[in-house]
Amino acid sequence: MAEPMGFFTDTTVCIGCKACEVACKQWNELPATNGGRNTLSGDSYDNTRHLDRTHWRHVKFVEQFNTDRSQQNWLLMSDVCKHCVQAACLEVCPTGAIIRTEFDTVVIQSDVCNGCRDCIAACPFDVIGIDEASNTAAKCTLCYDRMQNSMTPACAQACPTASIQFGTIADLRKRADARVEQLHGQGKPEAYIYGKEDMLGGLNSFFLLTDRPEVYGLPAHPRLASINSVPSWLFSGASALIAAVLGVIGFRKARMDALARDGRPVDEA
C-alpha cells in the first residue's frame, strides 16, 4: 500500500485567482455552472458559493473590516473535501460505494452509489453533492486517476503560489509545522494548523489558518454525531416495524368494535 497522500493548503499565500477551480473542472470534466447559474452570489467576489456536485474546489473570499470600517482585510482559502481518516461518509454508505483508496483518500464510486444521500447528511464539512443527471453523490477524488499515474492533482499543479501543496501526509505535516513556526517568528502568532490528528483522526486535506475556523466557514469541532453513524436502513426498518405494530393494533380495535356492534363477547377477539 502506498503512503497516505493529501493536500496542505497554506491560506496565507492564496491570491484568490481560482486557477485551482478551473483546473479541477477541466480535468474532471465538471460543468462550468450549477444549474445554469453564473452570477455573483452577492457575498464578496464569491460566485461559486460552496462545494457541491459541480464545484469540487471552492475559493472562499472572506472580507473583514476594523470597527469603524476604515481598514479592510481579506482572508482567502481554497476549500476542498477533507478526506478524513475517520470518514463519516464512508461509514454510513449502505452500498459500499465510498471507499478508502491505497493512498488513504476517500473516493465515491458512482457506479455503485444508489443516491440515498446518507453521506451528505453525515459529512460534517458539507462537501458532497448529488449529480441530478445520474442521481449519484459526487465530490473531490483528490485526482485519484492522476495519482495512480504518479501525477500531481490538477488543482495543486495549477496553483501559482504553492498555496495548495500535494505530497505524503508525513512530509506535508513537517512543511506545515515549519511554516507555522516561520509565521510565528514573523510576528503572526495567530497562525495554526486546522485538521491535525485530534480532528477525526486527522484530515488528509488540512489547512493553515490565521483566524477562527468559523470565520472560514469551517466547524471548530467537527464530530461524528451518533445519528450520522446509523445507516438510514436501520431507521427504515424501525419505521416499518412501528407501522406493522400500529397496523395490528388498528386491526384488533376494528375487530373489537365489530364484535361489540354484534353483541358478541369482546374476548372472542
CORDAFEN-V232332 format. One record per backbone hydrogen bond with DSSP energy under -1.0 kcal/mol. NH is the residue of the N-H (numbers start at 1). CO is the residue of the C=O. E is the energy in kcal/mol with one decimal. If there is no record, write none. Layout:
NH & CO & E
NH & CO & E
//
This chain:
5 & 103 & -2.6
6 & 167 & -2.2
7 & 204 & -1.8
8 & 165 & -2.6
9 & 206 & -2.6
10 & 163 & -2.9
11 & 208 & -1.3
13 & 10 & -1.4
22 & 18 & -2.1
23 & 19 & -2.6
24 & 20 & -2.3
25 & 21 & -2.3
26 & 22 & -2.5
27 & 23 & -2.6
28 & 24 & -2.3
30 & 25 & -2.0
37 & 34 & -1.1
41 & 46 & -1.4
46 & 43 & -1.6
50 & 48 & -2.9
52 & 55 & -1.8
58 & 79 & -1.9
60 & 77 & -3.9
62 & 75 & -3.0
64 & 73 & -3.4
66 & 71 & -1.6
69 & 66 & -1.8
73 & 64 & -3.0
75 & 62 & -2.6
77 & 60 & -1.7
79 & 58 & -3.4
85 & 202 & -2.4
86 & 200 & -2.2
91 & 87 & -1.8
92 & 88 & -1.8
99 & 107 & -2.7
101 & 105 & -2.7
104 & 101 & -1.9
107 & 99 & -2.5
109 & 97 & -2.9
112 & 109 & -1.8
113 & 109 & -1.3
121 & 117 & -1.6
122 & 118 & -1.8
123 & 119 & -2.0
129 & 138 & -2.2
131 & 136 & -3.3
135 & 131 & -2.5
138 & 129 & -2.5
147 & 143 & -2.6
148 & 144 & -2.1
149 & 146 & -1.2
150 & 147 & -2.1
151 & 146 & -2.6
157 & 153 & -2.3
158 & 154 & -1.9
159 & 155 & -1.4
165 & 8 & -2.5
167 & 6 & -1.7
169 & 4 & -2.6
172 & 168 & -2.8
173 & 169 & -2.5
174 & 170 & -1.4
175 & 171 & -2.3
176 & 172 & -2.7
177 & 173 & -2.4
178 & 174 & -2.3
179 & 175 & -2.3
180 & 176 & -2.4
181 & 177 & -2.3
182 & 178 & -2.1
183 & 179 & -2.5
184 & 180 & -2.5
185 & 181 & -2.0
187 & 184 & -1.5
188 & 183 & -2.2
191 & 188 & -1.5
192 & 209 & -2.1
194 & 207 & -3.3
199 & 196 & -2.2
202 & 199 & -2.6
203 & 195 & -2.0
205 & 82 & -1.3
206 & 7 & -2.2
207 & 194 & -2.3
208 & 9 & -2.5
209 & 192 & -2.4
215 & 212 & -1.1
216 & 213 & -1.2
217 & 214 & -1.4
218 & 213 & -2.4
225 & 223 & -1.2
234 & 231 & -1.4
236 & 232 & -2.5
237 & 233 & -2.6
238 & 234 & -2.5
239 & 235 & -2.5
240 & 236 & -2.3
241 & 237 & -2.2
242 & 238 & -2.6
243 & 239 & -2.5
244 & 240 & -2.2
245 & 241 & -2.5
246 & 242 & -2.6
247 & 243 & -2.0
248 & 244 & -2.2
249 & 245 & -2.5
250 & 246 & -2.6
251 & 247 & -2.4
252 & 248 & -2.6
253 & 249 & -2.3
254 & 250 & -2.2
255 & 251 & -2.3
256 & 252 & -2.6
257 & 253 & -2.4
258 & 254 & -2.0
259 & 255 & -2.5
260 & 256 & -2.3
261 & 257 & -1.8
262 & 258 & -1.6
264 & 259 & -2.2
268 & 265 & -1.4
269 & 266 & -2.2
//
